[in-house]
Amino acid sequence: MNSAKPGGSDEKPSVSREDIMERSASAFEAVVAIAREARRLNAVPGVYLNQEEKAIPRAVKNFVDGRVDYEVDWGAPDAKRKKRGTKSK
């Protein structure tokens, strides 16, 4: 059964893997950053998300739009690097 409203579309905009990979060095980094953003959005109910909004789609959108800053710690103190959500030119 289709729940689409007449004259409108309930289809949500999709984000491609390529869009996500433009913002990170690896898929693992992207998943971790998106998961942390989703947890942040869920931290205080009603503050960061509208009532009908879900955390993971919003976190993915924030990540792709470059609004998520994250840091990767590779284990050794000298191997630490900071990766920002903005595209480098």
Secondary structure, DSSP 8 states (H G I E B T S, - for coil): -----TTS--------HHHHHTT-SSHHHHHHHHHHHHHHHHSSTTTSS-TT--HHHHHHHHHHTT---EEE--SSGGG-EEE-SS---
